[in-house]
Every structure is written in C-alpha cells, then in structure tokens.
C-alpha cells in the first residue's frame, strides 16, 4: 500500500513536472517573441525619427520657398507698376511729340 502511494505521488510529481516544463517552454517562446518584437520596435522607432526629421526639413523648405515666392511676387508687382508708370510717362511724351509734329504740319 505504501508502495502504491509512493508510485501515485511519483506519477503526480512527474505530471506536475511535465506541466511546469511545458509552461517554461511556452514562456521561453513568449520571451523570444517579445525580444524579437523589441528589436523590430527599435528599428521602427529609428525609421520614425528619420521620417519625422525629413518631414520637418521638407516643411521648412516649403515655407522658405513660399516666402521667396511671395517676395518675388511683390518685386514683380513693384516692377510692373514702375514699368506701367514709365510707359505712361513715355507714351504721354510721345503723344505730345506726335501732336506737336502734326500740329506743326497742319499749320504749314
């Protein structure tokens, strides 16, 4: 009877050991998977930092280009106004010259 009890205890202990070994194997697999995920996360974070810095650099470049475009548009408007003023002055002067020449011919 004692031998049977010892045999049952041994069997129970072996089952518990097998169960614990199975749990340990599952935990080892989980740990390996989590370590792999951590490595992937580190790579993804590095990529994210690169993308963020690239985005901010492109945004700054676009803002600078926009500012330059506005400055050039302003300069163009000023130059066009000056050109129109110059043409208006020149056309008035040439119109007066034509009128004086035409008036001079008719009186002759």
Backbone atoms as SQL, in Angstrom:
CREATE TABLE atoms (id INTEGER PRIMARY KEY, chain TEXT, resi INTEGER, resn TEXT, atom TEXT, x REAL, y REAL, z REAL);
INSERT INTO atoms VALUES
  (1, 'A', 1, 'UNK', 'N', 0.824, -1.179, 0.000),
  (2, 'A', 1, 'UNK', 'CA', 0.000, 0.000, 0.000),
  (3, 'A', 1, 'UNK', 'C', 0.878, 1.256, 0.000),
  (4, 'A', 2, 'UNK', 'N', 1.903, 1.240, 0.773),
  (5, 'A', 2, 'UNK', 'CA', 2.815, 2.364, 0.801),
  (6, 'A', 2, 'UNK', 'C', 3.517, 2.522, -0.535),
  (7, 'A', 3, 'UNK', 'N', 3.830, 1.420, -1.155),
  (8, 'A', 3, 'UNK', 'CA', 4.477, 1.451, -2.461),
  (9, 'A', 3, 'UNK', 'C', 3.542, 2.065, -3.496),
  (10, 'A', 4, 'UNK', 'N', 2.286, 1.761, -3.410),
  (11, 'A', 4, 'UNK', 'CA', 1.306, 2.304, -4.352),
  (12, 'A', 4, 'UNK', 'C', 1.153, 3.805, -4.122),
  (13, 'A', 5, 'UNK', 'N', 1.123, 4.254, -2.884),
  (14, 'A', 5, 'UNK', 'CA', 1.029, 5.673, -2.577),
  (15, 'A', 5, 'UNK', 'C', 2.251, 6.411, -3.107),
  (16, 'A', 6, 'UNK', 'N', 3.404, 5.807, -2.902),
  (17, 'A', 6, 'UNK', 'CA', 4.630, 6.425, -3.413),
  (18, 'A', 6, 'UNK', 'C', 4.615, 6.476, -4.945),
  (19, 'A', 7, 'UNK', 'N', 4.101, 5.416, -5.547),
  (20, 'A', 7, 'UNK', 'CA', 4.021, 5.376, -7.007),
  (21, 'A', 7, 'UNK', 'C', 3.055, 6.458, -7.512),
  (22, 'A', 8, 'UNK', 'N', 1.928, 6.658, -6.836),
  (23, 'A', 8, 'UNK', 'CA', 0.954, 7.689, -7.207),
  (24, 'A', 8, 'UNK', 'C', 1.560, 9.085, -7.022),
  (25, 'A', 9, 'UNK', 'N', 2.274, 9.262, -5.914),
  (26, 'A', 9, 'UNK', 'CA', 2.932, 10.549, -5.674),
  (27, 'A', 9, 'UNK', 'C', 3.977, 10.823, -6.738),
  (28, 'A', 10, 'UNK', 'N', 4.721, 9.769, -7.121),
  (29, 'A', 10, 'UNK', 'CA', 5.742, 9.916, -8.167),
  (30, 'A', 10, 'UNK', 'C', 5.078, 10.282, -9.493),
  (31, 'A', 11, 'UNK', 'N', 3.983, 9.620, -9.811),
  (32, 'A', 11, 'UNK', 'CA', 3.270, 9.906, -11.051),
  (33, 'A', 11, 'UNK', 'C', 2.722, 11.336, -11.038),
  (34, 'A', 12, 'UNK', 'N', 2.163, 11.729, -9.911),
  (35, 'A', 12, 'UNK', 'CA', 1.647, 13.087, -9.764),
  (36, 'A', 12, 'UNK', 'C', 2.767, 14.118, -9.903),
  (37, 'A', 13, 'UNK', 'N', 3.899, 13.844, -9.293),
  (38, 'A', 13, 'UNK', 'CA', 5.046, 14.748, -9.382),
  (39, 'A', 13, 'UNK', 'C', 5.566, 14.814, -10.806),
  (40, 'A', 14, 'UNK', 'N', 5.576, 13.698, -11.521),
  (41, 'A', 14, 'UNK', 'CA', 6.032, 13.685, -12.923),
  (42, 'A', 14, 'UNK', 'C', 5.085, 14.499, -13.797),
  (43, 'A', 15, 'UNK', 'N', 3.783, 14.365, -13.542),
  (44, 'A', 15, 'UNK', 'CA', 2.809, 15.162, -14.313),
  (45, 'A', 15, 'UNK', 'C', 2.997, 16.657, -14.022),
  (46, 'A', 16, 'UNK', 'N', 3.185, 16.998, -12.775),
  (47, 'A', 16, 'UNK', 'CA', 3.401, 18.397, -12.400),
  (48, 'A', 16, 'UNK', 'C', 4.685, 18.916, -13.036),
  (49, 'A', 17, 'UNK', 'N', 5.732, 18.080, -13.024),
  (50, 'A', 17, 'UNK', 'CA', 6.992, 18.467, -13.659),
  (51, 'A', 17, 'UNK', 'C', 6.815, 18.670, -15.152),
  (52, 'A', 18, 'UNK', 'N', 6.077, 17.772, -15.816),
  (53, 'A', 18, 'UNK', 'CA', 5.821, 17.902, -17.255),
  (54, 'A', 18, 'UNK', 'C', 5.019, 19.170, -17.535),
  (55, 'A', 19, 'UNK', 'N', 4.036, 19.447, -16.675),
  (56, 'A', 19, 'UNK', 'CA', 3.234, 20.648, -16.852),
  (57, 'A', 19, 'UNK', 'C', 4.090, 21.901, -16.686),
  (58, 'A', 20, 'UNK', 'N', 4.940, 21.901, -15.665),
  (59, 'A', 20, 'UNK', 'CA', 5.831, 23.048, -15.450),
  (60, 'A', 20, 'UNK', 'C', 6.819, 23.197, -16.601),
  (61, 'A', 21, 'UNK', 'N', 7.306, 22.085, -17.121),
  (62, 'A', 21, 'UNK', 'CA', 8.238, 22.137, -18.253),
  (63, 'A', 21, 'UNK', 'C', 7.538, 22.725, -19.480),
  (64, 'A', 22, 'UNK', 'N', 6.291, 22.326, -19.690),
  (65, 'A', 22, 'UNK', 'CA', 5.508, 22.874, -20.799),
  (66, 'A', 22, 'UNK', 'C', 5.312, 24.376, -20.620),
  (67, 'A', 23, 'UNK', 'N', 4.990, 24.812, -19.400),
  (68, 'A', 23, 'UNK', 'CA', 4.838, 26.236, -19.129),
  (69, 'A', 23, 'UNK', 'C', 6.145, 26.990, -19.365),
  (70, 'A', 24, 'UNK', 'N', 7.247, 26.390, -18.949),
  (71, 'A', 24, 'UNK', 'CA', 8.555, 27.025, -19.167),
  (72, 'A', 24, 'UNK', 'C', 8.861, 27.145, -20.648),
  (73, 'A', 25, 'UNK', 'N', 8.554, 26.112, -21.432),
  (74, 'A', 25, 'UNK', 'CA', 8.783, 26.164, -22.883),
  (75, 'A', 25, 'UNK', 'C', 7.939, 27.263, -23.521),
  (76, 'A', 26, 'UNK', 'N', 6.671, 27.357, -23.094),
  (77, 'A', 26, 'UNK', 'CA', 5.794, 28.401, -23.621),
  (78, 'A', 26, 'UNK', 'C', 6.321, 29.789, -23.245),
  (79, 'A', 27, 'UNK', 'N', 6.799, 29.921, -22.015),
  (80, 'A', 27, 'UNK', 'CA', 7.351, 31.211, -21.585),
  (81, 'A', 27, 'UNK', 'C', 8.617, 31.563, -22.358),
  (82, 'A', 28, 'UNK', 'N', 9.452, 30.567, -22.637),
  (83, 'A', 28, 'UNK', 'CA', 10.661, 30.814, -23.428),
  (84, 'A', 28, 'UNK', 'C', 10.287, 31.290, -24.820),
  (85, 'A', 29, 'UNK', 'N', 9.259, 30.682, -25.408),
  (86, 'A', 29, 'UNK', 'CA', 8.804, 31.108, -26.738),
  (87, 'A', 29, 'UNK', 'C', 8.248, 32.530, -26.677),
  (88, 'A', 30, 'UNK', 'N', 7.490, 32.812, -25.629),
  (89, 'A', 30, 'UNK', 'CA', 6.932, 34.155, -25.463),
  (90, 'A', 30, 'UNK', 'C', 8.050, 35.182, -25.305),
  (91, 'A', 31, 'UNK', 'N', 9.055, 34.850, -24.493),
  (92, 'A', 31, 'UNK', 'CA', 10.189, 35.761, -24.295),
  (93, 'A', 31, 'UNK', 'C', 10.933, 35.986, -25.608),
  (94, 'A', 32, 'UNK', 'N', 11.159, 34.914, -26.376),
  (95, 'A', 32, 'UNK', 'CA', 11.855, 35.049, -27.663),
  (96, 'A', 32, 'UNK', 'C', 11.057, 35.943, -28.608),
  (97, 'A', 33, 'UNK', 'N', 9.733, 35.748, -28.632),
  (98, 'A', 33, 'UNK', 'CA', 8.881, 36.569, -29.497),
  (99, 'A', 33, 'UNK', 'C', 8.911, 38.030, -29.053),
  (100, 'A', 34, 'UNK', 'N', 8.874, 38.270, -27.744),
  (101, 'A', 34, 'UNK', 'CA', 8.897, 39.643, -27.245),
  (102, 'A', 34, 'UNK', 'C', 10.242, 40.311, -27.504),
  (103, 'A', 35, 'UNK', 'N', 11.324, 39.559, -27.407),
  (104, 'A', 35, 'UNK', 'CA', 12.647, 40.125, -27.731),
  (105, 'A', 35, 'UNK', 'C', 12.715, 40.499, -29.199),
  (106, 'A', 36, 'UNK', 'N', 12.149, 39.640, -30.043),
  (107, 'A', 36, 'UNK', 'CA', 12.109, 39.945, -31.483),
  (108, 'A', 36, 'UNK', 'C', 11.266, 41.194, -31.739),
  (109, 'A', 37, 'UNK', 'N', 10.131, 41.290, -31.050),
  (110, 'A', 37, 'UNK', 'CA', 9.273, 42.472, -31.189),
  (111, 'A', 37, 'UNK', 'C', 9.993, 43.735, -30.725),
  (112, 'A', 38, 'UNK', 'N', 10.783, 43.624, -29.651),
  (113, 'A', 38, 'UNK', 'CA', 11.541, 44.782, -29.171),
  (114, 'A', 38, 'UNK', 'C', 12.556, 45.252, -30.205),
  (115, 'A', 39, 'UNK', 'N', 13.212, 44.295, -30.863),
  (116, 'A', 39, 'UNK', 'CA', 14.171, 44.667, -31.908),
  (117, 'A', 39, 'UNK', 'C', 13.461, 45.359, -33.060),
  (118, 'A', 40, 'UNK', 'N', 12.301, 44.828, -33.433),
  (119, 'A', 40, 'UNK', 'CA', 11.521, 45.443, -34.518),
  (120, 'A', 40, 'UNK', 'C', 11.076, 46.849, -34.110),
  (121, 'A', 41, 'UNK', 'N', 10.656, 46.990, -32.861),
  (122, 'A', 41, 'UNK', 'CA', 10.229, 48.303, -32.380),
  (123, 'A', 41, 'UNK', 'C', 11.375, 49.315, -32.426),
  (124, 'A', 42, 'UNK', 'N', 12.569, 48.872, -32.083),
  (125, 'A', 42, 'UNK', 'CA', 13.717, 49.782, -32.124),
  (126, 'A', 42, 'UNK', 'C', 13.967, 50.253, -33.553),
  (127, 'A', 43, 'UNK', 'N', 13.873, 49.329, -34.502),
  (128, 'A', 43, 'UNK', 'CA', 14.072, 49.694, -35.915),
  (129, 'A', 43, 'UNK', 'C', 12.971, 50.647, -36.374),
  (130, 'A', 44, 'UNK', 'N', 11.743, 50.331, -35.988),
  (131, 'A', 44, 'UNK', 'CA', 10.622, 51.190, -36.394),
  (132, 'A', 44, 'UNK', 'C', 10.728, 52.584, -35.776),
  (133, 'A', 45, 'UNK', 'N', 11.188, 52.661, -34.538),
  (134, 'A', 45, 'UNK', 'CA', 11.379, 53.980, -33.912),
  (135, 'A', 45, 'UNK', 'C', 12.444, 54.779, -34.648),
  (136, 'A', 46, 'UNK', 'N', 13.521, 54.111, -35.037),
  (137, 'A', 46, 'UNK', 'CA', 14.579, 54.801, -35.782),
  (138, 'A', 46, 'UNK', 'C', 14.034, 55.311, -37.111),
  (139, 'A', 47, 'UNK', 'N', 13.247, 54.472, -37.795),
  (140, 'A', 47, 'UNK', 'CA', 12.648, 54.906, -39.057),
  (141, 'A', 47, 'UNK', 'C', 11.707, 56.084, -38.835),
  (142, 'A', 48, 'UNK', 'N', 10.938, 56.031, -37.763),
  (143, 'A', 48, 'UNK', 'CA', 10.016, 57.117, -37.454),
  (144, 'A', 48, 'UNK', 'C', 10.764, 58.426, -37.224),
  (145, 'A', 49, 'UNK', 'N', 11.875, 58.360, -36.521),
  (146, 'A', 49, 'UNK', 'CA', 12.674, 59.564, -36.287),
  (147, 'A', 49, 'UNK', 'C', 13.215, 60.128, -37.596),
  (148, 'A', 50, 'UNK', 'N', 13.653, 59.244, -38.485),
  (149, 'A', 50, 'UNK', 'CA', 14.158, 59.695, -39.788),
  (150, 'A', 50, 'UNK', 'C', 13.031, 60.346, -40.581),
  (151, 'A', 51, 'UNK', 'N', 11.855, 59.690, -40.609),
  (152, 'A', 51, 'UNK', 'CA', 10.730, 60.253, -41.344),
  (153, 'A', 51, 'UNK', 'C', 10.304, 61.599, -40.769),
  (154, 'A', 52, 'UNK', 'N', 10.294, 61.707, -39.438),
  (155, 'A', 52, 'UNK', 'CA', 9.906, 62.970, -38.804),
  (156, 'A', 52, 'UNK', 'C', 10.879, 64.093, -39.157),
  (157, 'A', 53, 'UNK', 'N', 12.163, 63.802, -39.061),
  (158, 'A', 53, 'UNK', 'CA', 13.145, 64.846, -39.382),
  (159, 'A', 53, 'UNK', 'C', 13.056, 65.216, -40.860),
  (160, 'A', 54, 'UNK', 'N', 12.817, 64.232, -41.729),
  (161, 'A', 54, 'UNK', 'CA', 12.672, 64.506, -43.156),
  (162, 'A', 54, 'UNK', 'C', 11.429, 65.358, -43.407),
  (163, 'A', 55, 'UNK', 'N', 10.340, 65.020, -42.724),
  (164, 'A', 55, 'UNK', 'CA', 9.105, 65.791, -42.868),
  (165, 'A', 55, 'UNK', 'C', 9.310, 67.243, -42.453),
  (166, 'A', 56, 'UNK', 'N', 9.950, 67.445, -41.302),
  (167, 'A', 56, 'UNK', 'CA', 10.170, 68.808, -40.814),
  (168, 'A', 56, 'UNK', 'C', 11.114, 69.579, -41.736),
  (169, 'A', 57, 'UNK', 'N', 12.112, 68.889, -42.280),
  (170, 'A', 57, 'UNK', 'CA', 13.023, 69.560, -43.215),
  (171, 'A', 57, 'UNK', 'C', 12.280, 69.968, -44.481),
  (172, 'A', 58, 'UNK', 'N', 11.433, 69.086, -44.991),
  (173, 'A', 58, 'UNK', 'CA', 10.668, 69.417, -46.200),
  (174, 'A', 58, 'UNK', 'C', 9.686, 70.546, -45.922),
  (175, 'A', 59, 'UNK', 'N', 9.071, 70.529, -44.750),
  (176, 'A', 59, 'UNK', 'CA', 8.137, 71.597, -44.393),
  (177, 'A', 59, 'UNK', 'C', 8.857, 72.939, -44.332),
  (178, 'A', 60, 'UNK', 'N', 10.030, 72.952, -43.720),
  (179, 'A', 60, 'UNK', 'CA', 10.802, 74.189, -43.621),
  (180, 'A', 60, 'UNK', 'C', 11.197, 74.673, -45.017),
  (181, 'A', 61, 'UNK', 'N', 11.582, 73.740, -45.879),
  (182, 'A', 61, 'UNK', 'CA', 11.956, 74.116, -47.249),
  (183, 'A', 61, 'UNK', 'C', 10.754, 74.688, -47.997),
  (184, 'A', 62, 'UNK', 'N', 9.581, 74.057, -47.827),
  (185, 'A', 62, 'UNK', 'CA', 8.375, 74.575, -48.494),
  (186, 'A', 62, 'UNK', 'C', 8.029, 75.970, -47.987),
  (187, 'A', 63, 'UNK', 'N', 8.157, 76.177, -46.682),
  (188, 'A', 63, 'UNK', 'CA', 7.864, 77.502, -46.131),
  (189, 'A', 63, 'UNK', 'C', 8.837, 78.543, -46.676),
  (190, 'A', 64, 'UNK', 'N', 10.105, 78.170, -46.790),
  (191, 'A', 64, 'UNK', 'CA', 11.098, 79.101, -47.322),
  (192, 'A', 64, 'UNK', 'C', 10.797, 79.416, -48.785),
  (193, 'A', 65, 'UNK', 'N', 10.452, 78.392, -49.561),
  (194, 'A', 65, 'UNK', 'CA', 10.112, 78.608, -50.971),
  (195, 'A', 65, 'UNK', 'C', 8.880, 79.506, -51.082),
  (196, 'A', 66, 'UNK', 'N', 7.901, 79.281, -50.204),
  (197, 'A', 66, 'UNK', 'CA', 6.693, 80.105, -50.225),
  (198, 'A', 66, 'UNK', 'C', 7.029, 81.562, -49.918),
  (199, 'A', 67, 'UNK', 'N', 7.884, 81.782, -48.931),
  (200, 'A', 67, 'UNK', 'CA', 8.301, 83.146, -48.601),
  (201, 'A', 67, 'UNK', 'C', 9.018, 83.788, -49.784),
  (202, 'A', 68, 'UNK', 'N', 9.925, 83.043, -50.424),
  (203, 'A', 68, 'UNK', 'CA', 10.642, 83.575, -51.580),
  (204, 'A', 68, 'UNK', 'C', 9.679, 83.895, -52.707),
  (205, 'A', 69, 'UNK', 'N', 8.681, 83.022, -52.886),
  (206, 'A', 69, 'UNK', 'CA', 7.686, 83.254, -53.937),
  (207, 'A', 69, 'UNK', 'C', 6.917, 84.538, -53.662),
  (208, 'A', 70, 'UNK', 'N', 6.524, 84.741, -52.405),
  (209, 'A', 70, 'UNK', 'CA', 5.804, 85.973, -52.062),
  (210, 'A', 70, 'UNK', 'C', 6.677, 87.202, -52.280),
  (211, 'A', 71, 'UNK', 'N', 7.956, 87.111, -51.914),
  (212, 'A', 71, 'UNK', 'CA', 8.861, 88.241, -52.121),
  (213, 'A', 71, 'UNK', 'C', 9.023, 88.531, -53.616),
  (214, 'A', 72, 'UNK', 'N', 9.164, 87.471, -54.421),
  (215, 'A', 72, 'UNK', 'CA', 9.305, 87.668, -55.867),
  (216, 'A', 72, 'UNK', 'C', 8.025, 88.243, -56.466),
  (217, 'A', 73, 'UNK', 'N', 6.860, 87.797, -55.979),
  (218, 'A', 73, 'UNK', 'CA', 5.594, 88.338, -56.474),
  (219, 'A', 73, 'UNK', 'C', 5.488, 89.820, -56.137),
  (220, 'A', 74, 'UNK', 'N', 5.925, 90.181, -54.943),
  (221, 'A', 74, 'UNK', 'CA', 5.909, 91.589, -54.546),
  (222, 'A', 74, 'UNK', 'C', 6.862, 92.403, -55.420),
  (223, 'A', 75, 'UNK', 'N', 8.056, 91.880, -55.636),
  (224, 'A', 75, 'UNK', 'CA', 9.015, 92.581, -56.501),
  (225, 'A', 75, 'UNK', 'C', 8.465, 92.721, -57.918),
  (226, 'A', 76, 'UNK', 'N', 7.814, 91.661, -58.416),
  (227, 'A', 76, 'UNK', 'CA', 7.230, 91.712, -59.759),
  (228, 'A', 76, 'UNK', 'C', 6.144, 92.780, -59.828),
  (229, 'A', 77, 'UNK', 'N', 5.301, 92.834, -58.811),
  (230, 'A', 77, 'UNK', 'CA', 4.236, 93.844, -58.806),
  (231, 'A', 77, 'UNK', 'C', 4.834, 95.249, -58.813),
  (232, 'A', 78, 'UNK', 'N', 5.878, 95.441, -58.028),
  (233, 'A', 78, 'UNK', 'CA', 6.533, 96.754, -57.985),
  (234, 'A', 78, 'UNK', 'C', 7.137, 97.089, -59.345),
  (235, 'A', 79, 'UNK', 'N', 7.830, 96.130, -59.938),
  (236, 'A', 79, 'UNK', 'CA', 8.447, 96.370, -61.246),
  (237, 'A', 79, 'UNK', 'C', 7.401, 96.626, -62.327),
  (238, 'A', 80, 'UNK', 'N', 6.288, 95.883, -62.295),
  (239, 'A', 80, 'UNK', 'CA', 5.226, 96.110, -63.276),
  (240, 'A', 80, 'UNK', 'C', 4.626, 97.501, -63.110),
  (241, 'A', 81, 'UNK', 'N', 4.439, 97.929, -61.862),
  (242, 'A', 81, 'UNK', 'CA', 3.904, 99.275, -61.638),
  (243, 'A', 81, 'UNK', 'C', 4.888, 100.318, -62.144),
  (244, 'A', 82, 'UNK', 'N', 6.173, 100.124, -61.836),
  (245, 'A', 82, 'UNK', 'CA', 7.172, 101.072, -62.324),
  (246, 'A', 82, 'UNK', 'C', 7.211, 101.081, -63.847),
  (247, 'A', 83, 'UNK', 'N', 7.075, 99.894, -64.450),
  (248, 'A', 83, 'UNK', 'CA', 7.076, 99.799, -65.908),
  (249, 'A', 83, 'UNK', 'C', 5.857, 100.513, -66.488),
  (250, 'A', 84, 'UNK', 'N', 4.704, 100.307, -65.878),
  (251, 'A', 84, 'UNK', 'CA', 3.494, 100.986, -66.351),
  (252, 'A', 84, 'UNK', 'C', 3.625, 102.490, -66.192),
  (253, 'A', 85, 'UNK', 'N', 4.165, 102.932, -65.058),
  (254, 'A', 85, 'UNK', 'CA', 4.376, 104.365, -64.857),
  (255, 'A', 85, 'UNK', 'C', 5.329, 104.922, -65.901),
  (256, 'A', 86, 'UNK', 'N', 6.387, 104.165, -66.175),
  (257, 'A', 86, 'UNK', 'CA', 7.369, 104.606, -67.169),
  (258, 'A', 86, 'UNK', 'C', 6.735, 104.653, -68.556),
  (259, 'A', 87, 'UNK', 'N', 5.942, 103.620, -68.897),
  (260, 'A', 87, 'UNK', 'CA', 5.293, 103.589, -70.206),
  (261, 'A', 87, 'UNK', 'C', 4.281, 104.718, -70.330),
  (262, 'A', 88, 'UNK', 'N', 3.549, 104.958, -69.230),
  (263, 'A', 88, 'UNK', 'CA', 2.567, 106.043, -69.268),
  (264, 'A', 88, 'UNK', 'C', 3.267, 107.384, -69.491),
  (265, 'A', 89, 'UNK', 'N', 4.375, 107.602, -68.790),
  (266, 'A', 89, 'UNK', 'CA', 5.127, 108.839, -68.981),
  (267, 'A', 89, 'UNK', 'C', 5.686, 108.907, -70.400),
  (268, 'A', 90, 'UNK', 'N', 6.215, 107.788, -70.874),
  (269, 'A', 90, 'UNK', 'CA', 6.788, 107.760, -72.225),
  (270, 'A', 90, 'UNK', 'C', 5.735, 107.922, -73.288),
  (271, 'A', 91, 'UNK', 'N', 4.568, 107.316, -73.112),
  (272, 'A', 91, 'UNK', 'CA', 3.520, 107.428, -74.128),
  (273, 'A', 91, 'UNK', 'C', 2.926, 108.833, -74.132),
  (274, 'A', 92, 'UNK', 'N', 2.836, 109.449, -72.972),
  (275, 'A', 92, 'UNK', 'CA', 2.357, 110.838, -72.927),
  (276, 'A', 92, 'UNK', 'C', 3.321, 111.750, -73.673),
  (277, 'A', 93, 'UNK', 'N', 4.603, 111.500, -73.406),
  (278, 'A', 93, 'UNK', 'CA', 5.604, 112.348, -74.045),
  (279, 'A', 93, 'UNK', 'C', 5.596, 112.129, -75.559),
  (280, 'A', 94, 'UNK', 'N', 5.490, 110.857, -75.999),
  (281, 'A', 94, 'UNK', 'CA', 5.480, 110.618, -77.446),
  (282, 'A', 94, 'UNK', 'C', 4.185, 111.118, -78.063),
  (283, 'A', 95, 'UNK', 'N', 3.077, 111.035, -77.321),
  (284, 'A', 95, 'UNK', 'CA', 1.816, 111.557, -77.823),
  (285, 'A', 95, 'UNK', 'C', 1.908, 113.076, -77.996),
  (286, 'A', 96, 'UNK', 'N', 2.517, 113.726, -77.044),
  (287, 'A', 96, 'UNK', 'CA', 2.677, 115.179, -77.153),
  (288, 'A', 96, 'UNK', 'C', 3.595, 115.523, -78.327),
  (289, 'A', 97, 'UNK', 'N', 4.636, 114.732, -78.530),
  (290, 'A', 97, 'UNK', 'CA', 5.533, 114.991, -79.651),
  (291, 'A', 97, 'UNK', 'C', 4.802, 114.807, -80.972),
  (292, 'A', 98, 'UNK', 'N', 3.973, 113.729, -81.045),
  (293, 'A', 98, 'UNK', 'CA', 3.216, 113.492, -82.284),
  (294, 'A', 98, 'UNK', 'C', 2.229, 114.631, -82.535),
  (295, 'A', 99, 'UNK', 'N', 1.578, 115.085, -81.467),
  (296, 'A', 99, 'UNK', 'CA', 0.617, 116.175, -81.627),
  (297, 'A', 99, 'UNK', 'C', 1.322, 117.462, -82.048),
  (298, 'A', 100, 'UNK', 'N', 2.487, 117.700, -81.474),
  (299, 'A', 100, 'UNK', 'CA', 3.181, 118.929, -81.845),
  (300, 'A', 100, 'UNK', 'C', 3.666, 118.833, -83.291),
  (301, 'A', 101, 'UNK', 'N', 4.110, 117.630, -83.710),
  (302, 'A', 101, 'UNK', 'CA', 4.529, 117.484, -85.102),
  (303, 'A', 101, 'UNK', 'C', 3.329, 117.592, -86.046),
  (304, 'A', 102, 'UNK', 'N', 2.248, 116.982, -85.671),
  (305, 'A', 102, 'UNK', 'CA', 1.061, 117.028, -86.525),
  (306, 'A', 102, 'UNK', 'C', 0.495, 118.439, -86.579),
  (307, 'A', 103, 'UNK', 'N', 0.479, 119.076, -85.437),
  (308, 'A', 103, 'UNK', 'CA', 0.006, 120.463, -85.376),
  (309, 'A', 103, 'UNK', 'C', 0.924, 121.354, -86.172),
  (310, 'A', 104, 'UNK', 'N', 2.209, 121.110, -86.174),
  (311, 'A', 104, 'UNK', 'CA', 3.176, 121.909, -86.906),
  (312, 'A', 104, 'UNK', 'C', 2.969, 121.735, -88.392),
  (313, 'A', 105, 'UNK', 'N', 2.627, 120.540, -88.863),
  (314, 'A', 105, 'UNK', 'CA', 2.424, 120.287, -90.293),
  (315, 'A', 105, 'UNK', 'C', 1.144, 120.936, -90.801),
  (316, 'A', 106, 'UNK', 'N', 0.083, 120.853, -89.993),
  (317, 'A', 106, 'UNK', 'CA', -1.191, 121.433, -90.440),
  (318, 'A', 106, 'UNK', 'C', -1.093, 122.936, -90.533),
  (319, 'A', 107, 'UNK', 'N', -0.330, 123.547, -89.646),
  (320, 'A', 107, 'UNK', 'CA', -0.216, 124.979, -89.720),
  (321, 'A', 107, 'UNK', 'C', 0.654, 125.389, -90.893),
  (322, 'A', 108, 'UNK', 'N', 1.561, 124.487, -91.369),
  (323, 'A', 108, 'UNK', 'CA', 2.371, 124.802, -92.533),
  (324, 'A', 108, 'UNK', 'C', 1.485, 124.724, -93.742);
